Amino acid sequence: MNFSRRKFILTTGAGIAAAGIPSVGNTRVAYPGPSGQDSFKLAVAGYTFVKFDLDQSLSMMKRIGVSLLGVKDFHLPLDSSPEVIGQTLDKMKASGVAPYGVGPIYMKSEAAVDQAFAYARLVGVSLVVGVPDIALLPYVEKKVKETDIRLAIHNHGPDIPLYQSAGDVWVSIRDLDPRIGFCLDIGHTVRLGLDPVEAVRNYHKRIFDFHVWDTDKPEKSGGCVEAGRGIIDFHGFFSALREYKYSGTVSLEYTRDMSDPLAGVAESIGYFRGLLAVR
């Protein structure tokens, strides 16, 4: 049985405080992440802030109390100089935010693969979330071995034919270096009519990142909604992460109301925190 939104509210007394929404101004509030017994960390996927510049995005990160961001190229272009990258990292640090990885980055040539890994090295992260063409995977494996930077392939559900499901990713990477794995998007997984918890069970050893968001339908027309308002069993999902001692990132990718996402982002992060407070 799903751990329902109503049960969550009754169990935790969730409201504004549990949702993690500061009551005044732009004040930074120190929020706990997952339980101290959990090894995974809550983060935000950069695409959530596609309509905002970096300063605005960091301001929203402060307000929700999340300190890990997946860096996208609209905030820090792939061809940025080391000086620009350094300035950007300084700005993030001053806001209490750190990059945990870069991407998703689409790769359609060896030059694009080279650029993605060089970019990750300059940003100082050991994870590229990427979507390389299948024919490039041998070259990607070579770069992974050279750099010790992991690649997490992002599945896109029914929207594009490349890497639709976790199974599609696995068929392509199972014989490759174990540092090539998954950024499992659970919303897209559900939009294919599949169970993300089953994917966790099957592939947990190769999952390095999750993009998490709730959806209202288990089909292609399913759209993003605030976490807890849709059909995804987040209680079961987080229970599976605990069962398999997942130690990577769990990144909210909120794509509803993208011109004004703060309320939905805060509600979703608050819902996750409330669930994680209940063991």
MARDOMI-370470 format. One record per residue (C-alpha): residue number from 1; residue in three letters; x, y negated, z. Coordinates in steps of 0.5 Angstrom, whole numbers, padded with zeros to 4 digits, always signed. Layout:
[NUM; ALA; [X; Y; Z]]
...
//
This chain:
[1; MET; [+0000; +0000; +0000]]
[2; ASN; [+0003; -0007; -0002]]
[3; PHE; [+0005; -0012; +0004]]
[4; SER; [+0000; -0017; +0002]]
[5; ARG; [+0000; -0024; +0002]]
[6; ARG; [-0005; -0025; +0008]]
[7; LYS; [-0002; -0019; +0012]]
[8; PHE; [+0004; -0023; +0011]]
[9; ILE; [+0001; -0030; +0014]]
[10; LEU; [-0003; -0026; +0020]]
[11; THR; [+0004; -0022; +0022]]
[12; THR; [+0009; -0028; +0022]]
[13; GLY; [+0004; -0034; +0023]]
[14; ALA; [+0007; -0037; +0016]]
[15; GLY; [+0005; -0044; +0015]]
[16; ILE; [+0010; -0050; +0013]]
[17; ALA; [+0015; -0048; +0018]]
[18; ALA; [+0016; -0041; +0015]]
[19; ALA; [+0016; -0044; +0008]]
[20; GLY; [+0022; -0048; +0010]]
[21; ILE; [+0019; -0054; +0007]]
[22; PRO; [+0022; -0060; +0011]]
[23; SER; [+0017; -0065; +0014]]
[24; VAL; [+0020; -0071; +0012]]
[25; GLY; [+0025; -0075; +0007]]
[26; ASN; [+0031; -0071; +0004]]
[27; THR; [+0033; -0068; +0011]]
[28; ARG; [+0038; -0062; +0010]]
[29; VAL; [+0035; -0057; +0015]]
[30; ALA; [+0039; -0050; +0016]]
[31; TYR; [+0035; -0044; +0015]]
[32; PRO; [+0037; -0037; +0016]]
[33; GLY; [+0038; -0033; +0010]]
[34; PRO; [+0036; -0025; +0010]]
[35; SER; [+0036; -0022; +0017]]
[36; GLY; [+0043; -0021; +0020]]
[37; GLN; [+0043; -0014; +0019]]
[38; ASP; [+0042; -0015; +0011]]
[39; SER; [+0048; -0016; +0007]]
[40; PHE; [+0045; -0019; +0001]]
[41; LYS; [+0044; -0027; +0000]]
[42; LEU; [+0038; -0031; -0003]]
[43; ALA; [+0040; -0036; -0008]]
[44; VAL; [+0037; -0040; -0014]]
[45; ALA; [+0038; -0038; -0021]]
[46; GLY; [+0040; -0045; -0025]]
[47; TYR; [+0034; -0044; -0030]]
[48; THR; [+0029; -0046; -0025]]
[49; PHE; [+0032; -0053; -0025]]
[50; VAL; [+0033; -0054; -0033]]
[51; LYS; [+0029; -0060; -0033]]
[52; PHE; [+0033; -0064; -0028]]
[53; ASP; [+0040; -0066; -0028]]
[54; LEU; [+0045; -0063; -0023]]
[55; ASP; [+0044; -0069; -0017]]
[56; GLN; [+0037; -0068; -0017]]
[57; SER; [+0038; -0060; -0017]]
[58; LEU; [+0043; -0060; -0011]]
[59; SER; [+0038; -0065; -0008]]
[60; MET; [+0032; -0060; -0008]]
[61; MET; [+0037; -0054; -0006]]
[62; LYS; [+0038; -0058; +0000]]
[63; ARG; [+0031; -0059; +0001]]
[64; ILE; [+0030; -0051; +0001]]
[65; GLY; [+0036; -0050; +0005]]
[66; VAL; [+0039; -0045; +0000]]
[67; SER; [+0046; -0045; -0001]]
[68; LEU; [+0048; -0041; -0007]]
[69; LEU; [+0046; -0043; -0014]]
[70; GLY; [+0047; -0039; -0021]]
[71; VAL; [+0051; -0044; -0025]]
[72; LYS; [+0047; -0046; -0032]]
[73; ASP; [+0051; -0049; -0038]]
[74; PHE; [+0046; -0055; -0038]]
[75; HIS; [+0049; -0057; -0031]]
[76; LEU; [+0056; -0055; -0033]]
[77; PRO; [+0057; -0054; -0041]]
[78; LEU; [+0061; -0048; -0043]]
[79; ASP; [+0067; -0052; -0046]]
[80; SER; [+0068; -0057; -0040]]
[81; SER; [+0075; -0059; -0039]]
[82; PRO; [+0078; -0056; -0032]]
[83; GLU; [+0077; -0064; -0030]]
[84; VAL; [+0070; -0064; -0031]]
[85; ILE; [+0069; -0057; -0028]]
[86; GLY; [+0073; -0059; -0022]]
[87; GLN; [+0069; -0065; -0021]]
[88; THR; [+0062; -0061; -0021]]
[89; LEU; [+0065; -0056; -0016]]
[90; ASP; [+0067; -0062; -0011]]
[91; LYS; [+0060; -0065; -0012]]
[92; MET; [+0057; -0058; -0011]]
[93; LYS; [+0061; -0057; -0005]]
[94; ALA; [+0059; -0064; -0002]]
[95; SER; [+0052; -0062; -0002]]
[96; GLY; [+0053; -0055; +0001]]
[97; VAL; [+0052; -0051; -0005]]
[98; ALA; [+0057; -0046; -0008]]
[99; PRO; [+0056; -0043; -0015]]
[100; TYR; [+0056; -0035; -0014]]
[101; GLY; [+0056; -0034; -0022]]
[102; VAL; [+0055; -0037; -0028]]
[103; GLY; [+0050; -0035; -0034]]
[104; PRO; [+0046; -0032; -0037]]
[105; ILE; [+0050; -0033; -0043]]
[106; TYR; [+0049; -0031; -0049]]
[107; MET; [+0055; -0028; -0053]]
[108; LYS; [+0054; -0026; -0061]]
[109; SER; [+0062; -0026; -0062]]
[110; GLU; [+0068; -0025; -0059]]
[111; ALA; [+0070; -0032; -0059]]
[112; ALA; [+0063; -0033; -0054]]
[113; VAL; [+0066; -0027; -0050]]
[114; ASP; [+0072; -0030; -0049]]
[115; GLN; [+0069; -0037; -0047]]
[116; ALA; [+0064; -0034; -0042]]
[117; PHE; [+0070; -0031; -0038]]
[118; ALA; [+0075; -0037; -0039]]
[119; TYR; [+0069; -0041; -0036]]
[120; ALA; [+0067; -0036; -0030]]
[121; ARG; [+0075; -0036; -0028]]
[122; LEU; [+0075; -0044; -0028]]
[123; VAL; [+0069; -0044; -0024]]
[124; GLY; [+0072; -0039; -0019]]
[125; VAL; [+0067; -0034; -0020]]
[126; SER; [+0067; -0027; -0021]]
[127; LEU; [+0060; -0026; -0024]]
[128; VAL; [+0058; -0027; -0031]]
[129; VAL; [+0051; -0026; -0032]]
[130; GLY; [+0050; -0025; -0039]]
[131; VAL; [+0047; -0022; -0046]]
[132; PRO; [+0052; -0020; -0050]]
[133; ASP; [+0050; -0017; -0057]]
[134; ILE; [+0051; -0009; -0056]]
[135; ALA; [+0056; -0009; -0061]]
[136; LEU; [+0061; -0013; -0057]]
[137; LEU; [+0060; -0009; -0051]]
[138; PRO; [+0067; -0005; -0052]]
[139; TYR; [+0070; -0012; -0053]]
[140; VAL; [+0066; -0014; -0046]]
[141; GLU; [+0069; -0008; -0043]]
[142; LYS; [+0076; -0010; -0045]]
[143; LYS; [+0075; -0017; -0042]]
[144; VAL; [+0072; -0014; -0035]]
[145; LYS; [+0079; -0010; -0035]]
[146; GLU; [+0083; -0016; -0036]]
[147; THR; [+0080; -0021; -0031]]
[148; ASP; [+0077; -0017; -0026]]
[149; ILE; [+0070; -0021; -0027]]
[150; ARG; [+0064; -0017; -0027]]
[151; LEU; [+0059; -0018; -0032]]
[152; ALA; [+0051; -0017; -0030]]
[153; ILE; [+0047; -0016; -0036]]
[154; HIS; [+0040; -0019; -0036]]
[155; ASN; [+0034; -0016; -0038]]
[156; HIS; [+0028; -0020; -0042]]
[157; GLY; [+0022; -0016; -0042]]
[158; PRO; [+0017; -0016; -0048]]
[159; ASP; [+0020; -0023; -0050]]
[160; ILE; [+0026; -0021; -0054]]
[161; PRO; [+0028; -0014; -0057]]
[162; LEU; [+0035; -0014; -0054]]
[163; TYR; [+0036; -0011; -0047]]
[164; GLN; [+0028; -0011; -0045]]
[165; SER; [+0028; -0006; -0039]]
[166; ALA; [+0033; -0003; -0034]]
[167; GLY; [+0033; +0003; -0038]]
[168; ASP; [+0035; +0000; -0044]]
[169; VAL; [+0041; -0004; -0041]]
[170; TRP; [+0043; +0003; -0038]]
[171; VAL; [+0043; +0007; -0044]]
[172; SER; [+0048; +0001; -0047]]
[173; ILE; [+0053; +0001; -0041]]
[174; ARG; [+0053; +0008; -0037]]
[175; ASP; [+0059; +0010; -0040]]
[176; LEU; [+0063; +0003; -0039]]
[177; ASP; [+0067; +0000; -0034]]
[178; PRO; [+0063; +0000; -0027]]
[179; ARG; [+0064; -0007; -0027]]
[180; ILE; [+0059; -0008; -0032]]
[181; GLY; [+0052; -0008; -0029]]
[182; PHE; [+0045; -0011; -0028]]
[183; CYS; [+0042; -0018; -0027]]
[184; LEU; [+0035; -0014; -0026]]
[185; ASP; [+0030; -0019; -0027]]
[186; ILE; [+0024; -0016; -0023]]
[187; GLY; [+0019; -0021; -0026]]
[188; HIS; [+0020; -0019; -0033]]
[189; THR; [+0021; -0011; -0031]]
[190; VAL; [+0013; -0012; -0029]]
[191; ARG; [+0011; -0015; -0035]]
[192; LEU; [+0013; -0009; -0039]]
[193; GLY; [+0009; -0005; -0034]]
[194; LEU; [+0015; -0002; -0030]]
[195; ASP; [+0016; -0001; -0023]]
[196; PRO; [+0022; -0006; -0020]]
[197; VAL; [+0023; -0001; -0014]]
[198; GLU; [+0024; +0005; -0019]]
[199; ALA; [+0030; +0001; -0022]]
[200; VAL; [+0033; -0001; -0016]]
[201; ARG; [+0033; +0007; -0014]]
[202; ASN; [+0036; +0009; -0021]]
[203; TYR; [+0041; +0004; -0022]]
[204; HIS; [+0043; +0000; -0015]]
[205; LYS; [+0050; +0002; -0015]]
[206; ARG; [+0051; -0002; -0022]]
[207; ILE; [+0046; -0008; -0020]]
[208; PHE; [+0050; -0014; -0018]]
[209; ASP; [+0045; -0020; -0018]]
[210; PHE; [+0037; -0020; -0019]]
[211; HIS; [+0033; -0025; -0022]]
[212; VAL; [+0026; -0025; -0018]]
[213; TRP; [+0020; -0029; -0019]]
[214; ASP; [+0012; -0026; -0018]]
[215; THR; [+0008; -0025; -0024]]
[216; ASP; [+0000; -0025; -0025]]
[217; LYS; [-0001; -0019; -0030]]
[218; PRO; [+0003; -0013; -0031]]
[219; GLU; [+0004; -0015; -0039]]
[220; LYS; [+0007; -0020; -0044]]
[221; SER; [+0002; -0025; -0042]]
[222; GLY; [+0004; -0025; -0035]]
[223; GLY; [+0006; -0032; -0032]]
[224; CYS; [+0010; -0034; -0027]]
[225; VAL; [+0007; -0036; -0020]]
[226; GLU; [+0009; -0037; -0013]]
[227; ALA; [+0012; -0031; -0010]]
[228; GLY; [+0006; -0028; -0006]]
[229; ARG; [+0001; -0030; -0010]]
[230; GLY; [+0002; -0025; -0016]]
[231; ILE; [+0002; -0017; -0016]]
[232; ILE; [+0009; -0016; -0015]]
[233; ASP; [+0010; -0012; -0008]]
[234; PHE; [+0016; -0016; -0005]]
[235; HIS; [+0015; -0012; +0001]]
[236; GLY; [+0017; -0005; -0002]]
[237; PHE; [+0022; -0009; -0006]]
[238; PHE; [+0026; -0012; +0000]]
[239; SER; [+0025; -0005; +0003]]
[240; ALA; [+0029; -0002; -0003]]
[241; LEU; [+0035; -0007; -0002]]
[242; ARG; [+0035; -0005; +0005]]
[243; GLU; [+0035; +0002; +0004]]
[244; TYR; [+0041; +0002; -0001]]
[245; LYS; [+0045; -0003; +0003]]
[246; TYR; [+0045; -0008; -0003]]
[247; SER; [+0050; -0013; -0002]]
[248; GLY; [+0049; -0018; -0008]]
[249; THR; [+0045; -0024; -0009]]
[250; VAL; [+0037; -0024; -0010]]
[251; SER; [+0036; -0031; -0014]]
[252; LEU; [+0029; -0034; -0015]]
[253; GLU; [+0028; -0036; -0022]]
[254; TYR; [+0022; -0040; -0022]]
[255; THR; [+0019; -0042; -0028]]
[256; ARG; [+0012; -0045; -0027]]
[257; ASP; [+0011; -0053; -0026]]
[258; MET; [+0018; -0053; -0029]]
[259; SER; [+0017; -0061; -0029]]
[260; ASP; [+0016; -0061; -0022]]
[261; PRO; [+0018; -0054; -0019]]
[262; LEU; [+0020; -0056; -0012]]
[263; ALA; [+0013; -0054; -0008]]
[264; GLY; [+0013; -0047; -0012]]
[265; VAL; [+0020; -0046; -0010]]
[266; ALA; [+0020; -0048; -0003]]
[267; GLU; [+0013; -0043; -0002]]
[268; SER; [+0017; -0038; -0006]]
[269; ILE; [+0023; -0038; -0002]]
[270; GLY; [+0019; -0039; +0005]]
[271; TYR; [+0015; -0033; +0003]]
[272; PHE; [+0021; -0029; +0002]]
[273; ARG; [+0024; -0031; +0009]]
[274; GLY; [+0018; -0029; +0012]]
[275; LEU; [+0018; -0022; +0009]]
[276; LEU; [+0025; -0021; +0011]]
[277; ALA; [+0024; -0023; +0018]]
[278; VAL; [+0019; -0017; +0019]]
[279; ARG; [+0023; -0011; +0019]]
//
